[in-house]
Amino acid sequence: MSGTPNDRDEPDTSRYLPIAEHGLIGDLRSVALVGTDGTIDWYCCPSFDAPSVFASILDAERGGRFELAATVPAKTKQFYFPDTNVLITRFFTEDGVGEVQDFMPVDGESTESERHRLIRRVLCVRGSIPFRTRVAPRFDYGTRPHIVRMDGEVAVFESAELSLALTATVPVEADGLDARADFKLSEGESAVFALDQVGGEVTPRRCARTEAEEQFATTVAYWRHWLSASKYRGRWREMVHRSALTLKLLTYAPTGAIVAAPTTSLPEQLGGERNWDYRYVWVRDAAFCVYALLRLGFTGEAEAFMKFVTRHVSPGDGKPSGPLQIMYGIDGRTDLTERELPHLEGHQGSAPVRIGNAAADQLQLDIYGALIDSIYLYDKWAKPISSDQWDDVCALVDWVCEHWDQPDEGIWETRGGRKNFLYSRLMCWVAIERAIRMANRRGLPADLPRWQESRDTIYRRIMTRGWSESRQAFVQHEDGDVLDAAVLMMPLTKFIAPTDPKWLSTLDALTQELVSDSLVYRYDPLASPDGLRGDEGTFSICSFWYVEAMVHAGRVDEARLAFEKMLTYANHLGLYAEEISHTGEQQGNFPQAFTHLALISAAFNLDRALG
């Protein structure tokens, strides 16, 4: 590897597609990002958090890619095959129109499947078009050497830990570390490429056109059958359903885990250091996902996540961060050591590239409220929790009663030291309040006097020390005067009436200071240093929380306008990253579960208010 990003020439950013110029395909184990130019530039195999095979989105030269495009000048457009996660990239040339259909076969949620497969079908629909493909894997984030050998017509890429086989219906030849093919299709003709993980009992197999057609039909049927369970019939149904399909792609079928995003180190600011690995299960994000999916009528994902929690989260663990870790690996592991990969230059030169996440060791008290709220909703809308699960809930609530008044790192995972964050207090109140509701509704045993006393103490504390007389608003942390968009959750969690004068005054203050054309900043890093250099964009989950808070406050027209504006910031497929830059570009890991689940909730509540 030649040098670190810091001693290289300035990165050539023209070699990178913007984050928003991508679509997502997946098989409930891993995903691939497909650019509007037909290149797969992010793919980890065989799981979300496995080392990358294609990562040119993080380093155009060293990362590896799977190119497939017309070899003549072409305009391109991307769309999803209706009601599915099958992605189609169309090429419009002077001599014809062609398309690439990208998907990862899914035929149900059998957790035994050993074959991880990526299929790319190329069709010429009008005229004739020359195409070229180059398959250039770079194993283990571009650090592990590999060889290419031709096994008959199959190109096999072999590295120490992982081997992939490329089968095709057109002749393929090895070229150094890569495999290439040039071919021309006329109207009605097609070609198929399939990339399989091989090794052990899984051997390369041909991917004939008929097999690819069958797998295409099976995958389309799977996604449509899954989506048919949605009970949502309101406005913006296409955006709501695209968000649901995206959240489903972020679930890991073997364990029920839900990842926060399927990528790592996509920058929150180009050239900045706010680049994190999101391919893990944040208790908060996953619990909110369960809430959004339950809203639409999807109970299977909630049940699978509850099993994940029961299996991997033990309330008896005496960790410094409490009985819950804020995040887990998709297999439930707790060691997520963070390290940097200095040989990768980062997206458009935005180093460092990180894998693992040091925030796993933080104390974030709000996760107890997020998790117990999702258990409460699951118990209410899906099926009653078991006696063992109730025992776990009681252990968590008892711990919260004991520890809610500690300073912590808070929902935004600041690296600037612990504070008494209002949002953390709020969600501790939610944890206890929802458990009391469950106990009362089902007559379950609980130390209700103690729980009620803690709940009421937290309420009084927020109302006195979380309120700033000078700002006439609820603020980020106790006895401070910094505003924070996380307080938008106060009426959404039913802590305060959405028309309470103190709340309406807070909403006005937030609108004035943190809202820009319906987009909402989390907080002002200058007023509240978070231990990191650089700025960031507006935070899309906060923008949707803002819509919902305005709906509840009766400002429905303003809420609708803000929501419609937010929809214009989605990419061409209806997907969102974590943040939006001041020029309207998607920033941060992509697509982001947080944003899509908040879109679902905002649409649901706004549609209901509009009647």
GUGURO-674389 format. One line per 5 residues: number of its first residue (from 1); their letters; for each residue x, y, z of C-alpha. Coordinates in nm, 3 decimals, m for minus. Layout:
NUM	A	X Y Z ~ ...
# end
This chain:
1	MSGTP	0.000 0.000 0.000 ~ 0.143 0.340 m0.090 ~ 0.131 0.589 0.193 ~ m0.162 0.711 0.398 ~ m0.429 0.945 0.266
6	NDRDE	m0.254 1.235 0.437 ~ 0.065 1.211 0.230 ~ m0.106 1.151 m0.104 ~ m0.198 1.404 m0.368 ~ m0.540 1.564 m0.340
11	PDTSR	m0.805 1.295 m0.410 ~ m0.969 1.303 m0.751 ~ m1.330 1.341 m0.637 ~ m1.458 1.304 m0.994 ~ m1.400 0.927 m0.959
16	YLPIA	m1.673 0.909 m0.695 ~ m2.047 0.912 m0.748 ~ m2.226 1.120 m0.482 ~ m2.375 0.910 m0.199 ~ m2.728 0.979 m0.326
21	EHGLI	m2.651 0.833 m0.671 ~ m2.702 0.478 m0.545 ~ m2.967 0.215 m0.505 ~ m2.971 m0.074 m0.258 ~ m3.025 m0.447 m0.310
26	GDLRS	m2.994 m0.722 m0.050 ~ m3.088 m1.069 0.071 ~ m3.154 m1.011 0.446 ~ m2.792 m1.100 0.522 ~ m2.594 m0.837 0.335
31	VALVG	m2.650 m0.561 0.080 ~ m2.486 m0.406 m0.224 ~ m2.491 m0.042 m0.334 ~ m2.539 0.000 m0.709 ~ m2.444 0.335 m0.863
36	TDGTI	m2.647 0.510 m1.133 ~ m2.352 0.432 m1.365 ~ m2.413 0.056 m1.321 ~ m2.118 m0.002 m1.085 ~ m2.153 m0.198 m0.761
41	DWYCC	m1.916 m0.004 m0.537 ~ m2.008 m0.144 m0.193 ~ m2.064 m0.510 m0.104 ~ m1.967 m0.706 0.206 ~ m1.987 m1.086 0.191
46	PSFDA	m2.138 m1.292 0.347 ~ m2.292 m1.050 0.601 ~ m2.346 m0.677 0.670 ~ m2.039 m0.650 0.894 ~ m1.809 m0.885 0.702
51	PSVFA	m1.504 m0.726 0.536 ~ m1.580 m0.563 0.202 ~ m1.531 m0.722 m0.139 ~ m1.626 m0.407 m0.333 ~ m1.554 m0.076 m0.158
56	SILDA	m1.473 0.175 m0.431 ~ m1.722 0.410 m0.262 ~ m1.450 0.443 0.007 ~ m1.147 0.430 m0.222 ~ m1.190 0.453 m0.598
61	ERGGR	m0.848 0.297 m0.664 ~ m0.801 0.035 m0.390 ~ m1.156 m0.054 m0.287 ~ m1.270 m0.289 m0.566 ~ m1.579 m0.270 m0.788
66	FELAA	m1.812 m0.456 m1.025 ~ m1.860 m0.243 m1.336 ~ m2.136 m0.318 m1.585 ~ m2.237 m0.048 m1.834 ~ m2.287 0.048 m2.196
71	TVPAK	m1.953 0.119 m2.367 ~ m2.099 0.409 m2.565 ~ m2.218 0.743 m2.421 ~ m2.545 0.687 m2.234 ~ m2.789 0.864 m2.008
76	TKQFY	m2.897 0.648 m1.716 ~ m3.204 0.624 m1.496 ~ m3.271 0.397 m1.199 ~ m3.592 0.267 m1.050 ~ m3.715 m0.024 m0.843
81	FPDTN	m3.922 m0.299 m0.999 ~ m4.258 m0.200 m0.844 ~ m4.311 m0.306 m0.480 ~ m3.976 m0.490 m0.461 ~ m3.607 m0.445 m0.379
86	VLITR	m3.506 m0.546 m0.733 ~ m3.318 m0.253 m0.887 ~ m3.319 m0.159 m1.255 ~ m3.061 0.073 m1.413 ~ m3.152 0.182 m1.768
91	FFTED	m2.905 0.299 m2.031 ~ m3.031 0.530 m2.305 ~ m2.791 0.550 m2.604 ~ m2.817 0.680 m2.960 ~ m2.852 0.325 m3.094
96	GVGEV	m3.076 0.166 m2.834 ~ m3.202 0.125 m2.480 ~ m3.073 m0.138 m2.238 ~ m3.115 m0.219 m1.872 ~ m2.939 m0.400 m1.591
101	QDFMP	m3.159 m0.578 m1.339 ~ m2.975 m0.621 m1.008 ~ m3.092 m0.839 m0.721 ~ m2.982 m1.080 m0.454 ~ m3.208 m1.386 m0.458
106	VDGES	m3.443 m1.422 m0.161 ~ m3.680 m1.714 m0.141 ~ m3.815 m1.685 0.210 ~ m3.628 m1.638 0.535 ~ m3.462 m1.975 0.576
111	TESER	m3.164 m1.903 0.799 ~ m2.972 m2.205 0.667 ~ m2.888 m2.063 0.324 ~ m2.514 m2.097 0.258 ~ m2.522 m1.957 m0.094
116	HRLIR	m2.474 m1.583 m0.111 ~ m2.546 m1.474 m0.463 ~ m2.557 m1.150 m0.659 ~ m2.728 m1.160 m0.999 ~ m2.700 m0.900 m1.275
121	RVLCV	m2.925 m0.950 m1.581 ~ m2.854 m0.730 m1.882 ~ m3.126 m0.681 m2.142 ~ m3.140 m0.486 m2.465 ~ m3.495 m0.358 m2.502
126	RGSIP	m3.454 m0.144 m2.817 ~ m3.194 m0.127 m3.095 ~ m2.852 m0.265 m3.008 ~ m2.596 m0.173 m2.740 ~ m2.235 m0.276 m2.670
131	FRTRV	m2.168 m0.350 m2.300 ~ m1.857 m0.402 m2.092 ~ m1.811 m0.553 m1.748 ~ m1.511 m0.561 m1.516 ~ m1.528 m0.755 m1.191
136	APRFD	m1.250 m0.637 m0.961 ~ m1.291 m0.767 m0.605 ~ m1.047 m0.643 m0.342 ~ m1.089 m0.868 m0.040 ~ m1.089 m0.759 0.326
141	YGTRP	m1.117 m0.383 0.264 ~ m0.849 m0.412 m0.005 ~ m0.582 m0.564 0.224 ~ m0.592 m0.935 0.134 ~ m0.426 m1.066 m0.184
146	HIVRM	m0.615 m1.295 m0.421 ~ m0.567 m1.487 m0.743 ~ m0.800 m1.538 m1.038 ~ m0.824 m1.872 m1.212 ~ m1.050 m1.989 m1.491
151	DGEVA	m1.236 m2.310 m1.410 ~ m1.377 m2.381 m1.755 ~ m1.597 m2.081 m1.829 ~ m1.612 m1.976 m1.461 ~ m1.377 m1.711 m1.315
156	VFESA	m1.288 m1.798 m0.956 ~ m1.144 m1.528 m0.726 ~ m0.960 m1.694 m0.437 ~ m0.833 m1.526 m0.121 ~ m0.732 m1.682 0.213
161	ELSLA	m1.068 m1.625 0.382 ~ m1.321 m1.598 0.100 ~ m1.364 m1.719 m0.257 ~ m1.612 m1.594 m0.517 ~ m1.708 m1.746 m0.851
166	LTATV	m1.832 m1.545 m1.148 ~ m2.050 m1.733 m1.396 ~ m2.182 m1.569 m1.710 ~ m2.373 m1.642 m2.028 ~ m2.111 m1.451 m2.233
171	PVEAD	m1.738 m1.533 m2.255 ~ m1.536 m1.399 m1.960 ~ m1.158 m1.374 m1.944 ~ m0.917 m1.326 m1.655 ~ m0.718 m1.002 m1.663
176	GLDAR	m0.459 m0.975 m1.388 ~ m0.657 m0.968 m1.062 ~ m0.986 m0.899 m1.242 ~ m1.227 m1.061 m1.487 ~ m1.358 m0.884 m1.798
181	ADFKL	m1.613 m0.928 m2.074 ~ m1.711 m0.721 m2.378 ~ m2.033 m0.812 m2.555 ~ m2.304 m0.663 m2.774 ~ m2.678 m0.721 m2.736
186	SEGES	m2.951 m0.663 m2.991 ~ m3.318 m0.604 m2.918 ~ m3.465 m0.896 m2.719 ~ m3.125 m1.044 m2.626 ~ m2.994 m1.075 m2.270
191	AVFAL	m2.687 m1.176 m2.071 ~ m2.658 m1.291 m1.711 ~ m2.375 m1.255 m1.457 ~ m2.389 m1.428 m1.118 ~ m2.136 m1.382 m0.839
196	DQVGG	m2.146 m1.661 m0.579 ~ m1.962 m1.714 m0.255 ~ m1.801 m2.058 m0.293 ~ m1.604 m2.293 m0.074 ~ m1.682 m2.586 0.154
201	EVTPR	m1.987 m2.760 0.016 ~ m2.087 m2.466 m0.204 ~ m1.941 m2.515 m0.551 ~ m1.961 m2.284 m0.852 ~ m2.271 m2.347 m1.058
206	RCART	m2.378 m2.212 m1.391 ~ m2.628 m1.932 m1.395 ~ m2.824 m2.005 m1.709 ~ m3.083 m1.756 m1.830 ~ m3.370 m1.978 m1.721
211	EAEEQ	m3.232 m2.013 m1.367 ~ m3.179 m1.637 m1.344 ~ m3.536 m1.580 m1.465 ~ m3.669 m1.821 m1.204 ~ m3.471 m1.653 m0.927
216	FATTV	m3.585 m1.312 m1.050 ~ m3.951 m1.426 m1.037 ~ m3.906 m1.586 m0.692 ~ m3.736 m1.273 m0.553 ~ m4.004 m1.040 m0.694
221	AYWRH	m4.274 m1.265 m0.547 ~ m4.100 m1.268 m0.208 ~ m4.085 m0.888 m0.181 ~ m4.441 m0.838 m0.303 ~ m4.575 m1.101 m0.064
226	WLSAS	m4.388 m0.937 0.224 ~ m4.517 m0.587 0.137 ~ m4.876 m0.712 0.098 ~ m4.894 m0.740 0.480 ~ m4.883 m0.359 0.507
231	KYRGR	m5.201 m0.206 0.643 ~ m5.106 0.147 0.535 ~ m5.359 0.298 0.293 ~ m5.290 0.667 0.350 ~ m5.120 0.944 0.152
236	WREMV	m4.758 0.913 0.036 ~ m4.804 0.538 0.028 ~ m4.523 0.484 m0.222 ~ m4.269 0.666 0.000 ~ m4.393 0.488 0.311
241	HRSAL	m4.368 0.149 0.142 ~ m4.022 0.226 0.000 ~ m3.913 0.312 0.354 ~ m4.061 m0.015 0.483 ~ m3.885 m0.217 0.210
246	TLKLL	m3.560 m0.038 0.299 ~ m3.597 m0.115 0.672 ~ m3.661 m0.479 0.580 ~ m3.334 m0.484 0.380 ~ m3.155 m0.374 0.699
251	TYAPT	m3.271 m0.682 0.893 ~ m3.040 m0.981 0.938 ~ m3.262 m1.288 0.901 ~ m3.044 m1.542 1.091 ~ m3.070 m1.352 1.424
256	GAIVA	m3.345 m1.089 1.389 ~ m3.089 m0.808 1.423 ~ m3.161 m0.471 1.255 ~ m2.859 m0.260 1.151 ~ m2.855 0.120 1.173
261	APTTS	m2.720 0.144 0.815 ~ m2.543 m0.101 0.584 ~ m2.230 0.112 0.529 ~ m1.931 0.246 0.717 ~ m1.748 0.579 0.710
266	LPEQL	m1.962 0.765 0.457 ~ m1.887 1.120 0.576 ~ m2.128 1.346 0.761 ~ m1.923 1.629 0.609 ~ m1.698 1.593 0.302
271	GGERN	m1.340 1.620 0.422 ~ m1.446 1.595 0.788 ~ m1.368 1.330 1.050 ~ m1.729 1.241 1.141 ~ m1.715 0.901 0.970
276	WDYRY	m1.852 0.603 1.162 ~ m1.929 0.234 1.115 ~ m2.308 0.181 1.135 ~ m2.329 m0.191 1.044 ~ m2.436 m0.287 1.395
281	VWVRD	m2.751 m0.316 1.604 ~ m2.811 0.005 1.798 ~ m3.070 m0.079 2.062 ~ m3.232 0.262 2.005 ~ m3.246 0.249 1.625
286	AAFCV	m3.367 m0.110 1.616 ~ m3.635 m0.045 1.880 ~ m3.762 0.255 1.681 ~ m3.763 0.034 1.368 ~ m3.985 m0.216 1.546
291	YALLR	m4.222 0.067 1.632 ~ m4.240 0.188 1.269 ~ m4.292 m0.160 1.125 ~ m4.558 m0.247 1.386 ~ m4.737 0.075 1.287
296	LGFTG	m4.772 m0.062 0.933 ~ m4.877 m0.411 1.045 ~ m4.545 m0.599 1.014 ~ m4.520 m0.811 1.329 ~ m4.266 m1.074 1.214
301	EAEAF	m3.972 m0.834 1.229 ~ m4.074 m0.720 1.577 ~ m4.096 m1.080 1.695 ~ m3.754 m1.163 1.547 ~ m3.597 m0.859 1.715
306	MKFVT	m3.757 m0.951 2.051 ~ m3.592 m1.295 2.016 ~ m3.259 m1.122 1.945 ~ m3.299 m0.914 2.261 ~ m3.398 m1.215 2.473
311	RHVSP	m3.105 m1.419 2.338 ~ m2.829 m1.158 2.355 ~ m2.924 m0.897 2.615 ~ m2.884 m1.022 2.969 ~ m3.007 m0.780 3.238
316	GDGKP	m2.775 m0.950 3.485 ~ m2.454 m0.827 3.322 ~ m2.275 m0.586 3.556 ~ m2.111 m0.372 3.286 ~ m2.019 m0.006 3.352
321	SGPLQ	m2.267 0.087 3.077 ~ m2.543 m0.094 3.265 ~ m2.726 m0.413 3.175 ~ m2.769 m0.300 2.813 ~ m2.484 m0.221 2.578
326	IMYGI	m2.587 0.058 2.340 ~ m2.504 m0.157 2.037 ~ m2.430 m0.518 1.948 ~ m2.292 m0.709 1.653 ~ m2.552 m0.868 1.425
331	DGRTD	m2.469 m1.201 1.593 ~ m2.507 m1.046 1.941 ~ m2.133 m1.002 2.006 ~ m2.032 m0.719 2.238 ~ m1.673 m0.653 2.129
336	LTERE	m1.689 m0.390 1.853 ~ m1.335 m0.250 1.883 ~ m1.291 0.056 1.662 ~ m0.992 0.089 1.431 ~ m0.892 0.297 1.130
341	LPHLE	m0.796 0.171 0.785 ~ m0.526 0.424 0.680 ~ m0.471 0.263 0.337 ~ m0.820 0.375 0.220 ~ m0.858 0.741 0.125
346	GHQGS	m1.227 0.761 0.224 ~ m1.526 0.873 0.018 ~ m1.409 1.169 m0.193 ~ m1.098 1.182 0.025 ~ m1.287 1.197 0.355
351	APVRI	m1.057 1.000 0.584 ~ m1.046 0.825 0.822 ~ m1.225 0.505 0.724 ~ m1.325 0.328 1.044 ~ m1.446 m0.024 1.122
356	GNAAA	m1.586 m0.115 1.461 ~ m1.737 0.151 1.686 ~ m1.590 0.282 2.013 ~ m1.929 0.428 2.110 ~ m2.026 0.071 2.208
361	DQLQL	m1.868 0.143 2.549 ~ m2.063 0.464 2.613 ~ m2.340 0.510 2.868 ~ m2.656 0.622 2.687 ~ m2.948 0.603 2.928
366	DIYGA	m3.212 0.678 2.663 ~ m3.184 0.327 2.515 ~ m3.377 0.183 2.810 ~ m3.680 0.391 2.717 ~ m3.652 0.309 2.346
371	LIDSI	m3.633 m0.065 2.414 ~ m3.907 m0.085 2.677 ~ m4.137 0.134 2.466 ~ m4.094 m0.110 2.175 ~ m4.162 m0.406 2.407
376	YLYDK	m4.473 m0.228 2.533 ~ m4.598 m0.173 2.176 ~ m4.514 m0.530 2.076 ~ m4.706 m0.657 2.379 ~ m5.002 m0.435 2.284
381	WAKPI	m5.013 m0.473 1.903 ~ m4.843 m0.804 1.822 ~ m4.851 m1.063 2.099 ~ m4.818 m1.066 2.479 ~ m4.462 m1.097 2.609
386	SSDQW	m4.370 m1.408 2.807 ~ m4.320 m1.431 3.183 ~ m3.941 m1.457 3.131 ~ m3.944 m1.146 2.915 ~ m4.142 m0.962 3.183
391	DDVCA	m3.879 m1.062 3.442 ~ m3.614 m0.906 3.214 ~ m3.822 m0.588 3.179 ~ m3.854 m0.563 3.559 ~ m3.477 m0.603 3.601
396	LVDWV	m3.416 m0.324 3.346 ~ m3.670 m0.091 3.509 ~ m3.528 m0.155 3.856 ~ m3.184 m0.063 3.718 ~ m3.323 0.258 3.561
401	CEHWD	m3.487 0.357 3.893 ~ m3.144 0.324 4.054 ~ m2.931 0.497 3.787 ~ m3.140 0.749 3.587 ~ m2.974 1.056 3.738
406	QPDEG	m2.619 0.984 3.613 ~ m2.460 1.204 3.346 ~ m2.414 1.015 3.016 ~ m2.300 1.058 2.654 ~ m2.658 1.095 2.530
411	IWETR	m2.842 1.005 2.209 ~ m2.594 1.190 1.984 ~ m2.297 0.990 2.120 ~ m2.096 1.302 2.182 ~ m1.727 1.254 2.247
416	GGRKN	m1.705 1.575 2.451 ~ m1.774 1.435 2.798 ~ m2.085 1.325 2.990 ~ m2.368 1.563 3.075 ~ m2.713 1.548 3.236
421	FLYSR	m2.897 1.534 2.903 ~ m3.269 1.607 2.910 ~ m3.338 1.345 2.639 ~ m3.174 1.072 2.850 ~ m3.394 1.169 3.148
426	LMCWV	m3.702 1.177 2.924 ~ m3.644 0.823 2.796 ~ m3.576 0.692 3.148 ~ m3.920 0.831 3.232 ~ m4.059 0.647 2.925
431	AIERA	m3.896 0.320 3.036 ~ m4.064 0.329 3.376 ~ m4.397 0.473 3.255 ~ m4.444 0.207 2.980 ~ m4.355 m0.073 3.222
436	IRMAN	m4.616 0.059 3.468 ~ m4.874 0.059 3.186 ~ m4.790 m0.302 3.097 ~ m4.808 m0.412 3.459 ~ m5.146 m0.243 3.507
441	RRGLP	m5.298 m0.362 3.180 ~ m5.200 m0.725 3.230 ~ m5.195 m0.739 3.611 ~ m4.826 m0.834 3.611 ~ m4.623 m0.831 3.934
446	ADLPR	m4.410 m0.518 3.982 ~ m4.270 m0.291 4.251 ~ m4.523 m0.023 4.149 ~ m4.475 0.216 4.446 ~ m4.101 0.239 4.376
451	WQESR	m4.150 0.269 3.998 ~ m4.412 0.543 4.037 ~ m4.195 0.739 4.278 ~ m3.897 0.727 4.036 ~ m4.116 0.819 3.739
456	DTIYR	m4.260 1.121 3.921 ~ m3.918 1.233 4.047 ~ m3.781 1.230 3.688 ~ m4.085 1.429 3.568 ~ m4.032 1.700 3.831
461	RIMTR	m3.658 1.712 3.762 ~ m3.711 1.766 3.386 ~ m3.975 2.032 3.449 ~ m3.752 2.229 3.686 ~ m3.392 2.178 3.570
466	GWSES	m3.459 2.100 3.202 ~ m3.649 2.426 3.152 ~ m3.460 2.750 3.081 ~ m3.638 3.066 3.193 ~ m3.408 3.282 2.981
471	RQAFV	m3.470 3.078 2.664 ~ m3.835 3.000 2.750 ~ m3.762 2.649 2.624 ~ m3.664 2.301 2.731 ~ m3.290 2.267 2.669
476	QHEDG	m3.024 2.008 2.588 ~ m2.895 1.941 2.937 ~ m2.977 2.041 3.293 ~ m2.908 2.397 3.403 ~ m2.792 2.494 3.051
481	DVLDA	m2.940 2.706 2.774 ~ m2.837 2.515 2.460 ~ m3.121 2.396 2.235 ~ m3.135 2.037 2.107 ~ m3.372 1.882 1.852
486	AVLMM	m3.396 1.565 2.065 ~ m3.646 1.746 2.288 ~ m3.891 1.718 1.994 ~ m3.960 1.373 2.139 ~ m4.121 1.520 2.454
491	PLTKF	m4.476 1.536 2.311 ~ m4.421 1.229 2.088 ~ m4.355 1.013 2.396 ~ m4.661 1.164 2.571 ~ m4.443 1.324 2.839
496	IAPTD	m4.599 1.666 2.784 ~ m4.922 1.777 2.618 ~ m4.841 1.892 2.262 ~ m5.033 2.215 2.327 ~ m4.878 2.291 2.669
501	PKWLS	m4.762 2.658 2.665 ~ m4.410 2.556 2.774 ~ m4.395 2.310 2.485 ~ m4.529 2.555 2.224 ~ m4.271 2.808 2.339
506	TLDAL	m3.999 2.540 2.301 ~ m4.124 2.454 1.951 ~ m4.102 2.823 1.854 ~ m3.746 2.848 1.990 ~ m3.637 2.535 1.802
511	TQELV	m3.799 2.666 1.482 ~ m3.612 2.991 1.513 ~ m3.269 2.848 1.594 ~ m3.234 2.494 1.453 ~ m3.474 2.482 1.155
516	SDSLV	m3.368 2.581 0.803 ~ m3.631 2.540 0.526 ~ m3.798 2.252 0.718 ~ m3.458 2.086 0.778 ~ m3.352 2.050 1.140
521	YRYDP	m3.004 2.059 1.294 ~ m2.947 1.837 1.599 ~ m2.777 2.116 1.794 ~ m2.518 2.388 1.738 ~ m2.170 2.229 1.781
526	LASPD	m2.027 2.576 1.857 ~ m2.270 2.631 2.146 ~ m2.239 2.272 2.264 ~ m1.892 2.131 2.175 ~ m1.914 1.757 2.098
531	GLRGD	m1.543 1.673 2.093 ~ m1.516 1.657 1.712 ~ m1.386 1.895 1.446 ~ m1.599 2.026 1.161 ~ m1.964 2.091 1.096
536	EGTFS	m2.242 1.856 0.998 ~ m2.561 1.874 0.796 ~ m2.920 1.877 0.914 ~ m3.029 1.554 1.076 ~ m3.311 1.393 0.880
541	ICSFW	m3.472 1.202 1.169 ~ m3.505 1.538 1.350 ~ m3.674 1.690 1.045 ~ m3.940 1.418 1.054 ~ m3.974 1.450 1.435
546	YVEAM	m4.035 1.821 1.374 ~ m4.318 1.738 1.130 ~ m4.475 1.507 1.386 ~ m4.440 1.756 1.672 ~ m4.615 2.023 1.461
551	VHAGR	m4.894 1.779 1.373 ~ m4.955 1.714 1.744 ~ m4.942 2.087 1.819 ~ m5.223 2.143 1.567 ~ m5.002 2.319 1.311
556	VDEAR	m5.105 2.077 1.039 ~ m5.059 2.304 0.736 ~ m4.704 2.390 0.840 ~ m4.636 2.024 0.912 ~ m4.759 1.920 0.569
561	LAFEK	m4.543 2.177 0.392 ~ m4.237 2.072 0.593 ~ m4.307 1.705 0.512 ~ m4.350 1.770 0.139 ~ m4.024 1.968 0.140
566	MLTYA	m3.846 1.679 0.313 ~ m3.964 1.444 0.038 ~ m3.782 1.658 m0.219 ~ m3.451 1.578 m0.045 ~ m3.487 1.201 m0.098
571	NHLGL	m3.275 1.055 m0.375 ~ m3.422 0.936 m0.707 ~ m3.534 0.609 m0.546 ~ m3.685 0.759 m0.229 ~ m3.379 0.676 m0.014
576	YAEEI	m3.216 0.892 0.255 ~ m2.878 0.903 0.422 ~ m2.842 1.027 0.778 ~ m2.800 1.398 0.704 ~ m2.855 1.661 0.434
581	SHTGE	m2.586 1.917 0.353 ~ m2.650 2.289 0.318 ~ m2.658 2.236 m0.062 ~ m2.915 1.956 m0.032 ~ m2.679 1.659 m0.082
586	QQGNF	m2.715 1.333 0.112 ~ m2.444 1.292 0.379 ~ m2.347 1.013 0.617 ~ m2.415 0.641 0.604 ~ m2.671 0.532 0.348
591	PQAFT	m2.949 0.443 0.360 ~ m3.017 0.521 0.723 ~ m3.279 0.327 0.920 ~ m3.337 0.624 1.154 ~ m3.453 0.850 0.871
596	HLALI	m3.682 0.594 0.709 ~ m3.855 0.490 1.031 ~ m3.915 0.857 1.118 ~ m4.062 0.916 0.770 ~ m4.309 0.631 0.829
601	SAAFN	m4.416 0.768 1.166 ~ m4.448 1.128 1.039 ~ m4.652 1.019 0.734 ~ m4.879 0.803 0.951 ~ m4.956 1.084 1.196
606	LDRAL	m4.983 1.359 0.935 ~ m5.215 1.150 0.718 ~ m5.437 1.080 1.018 ~ m5.450 1.450 1.110 ~ m5.547 1.544 0.753
611	G	m5.835 1.297 0.772
# end
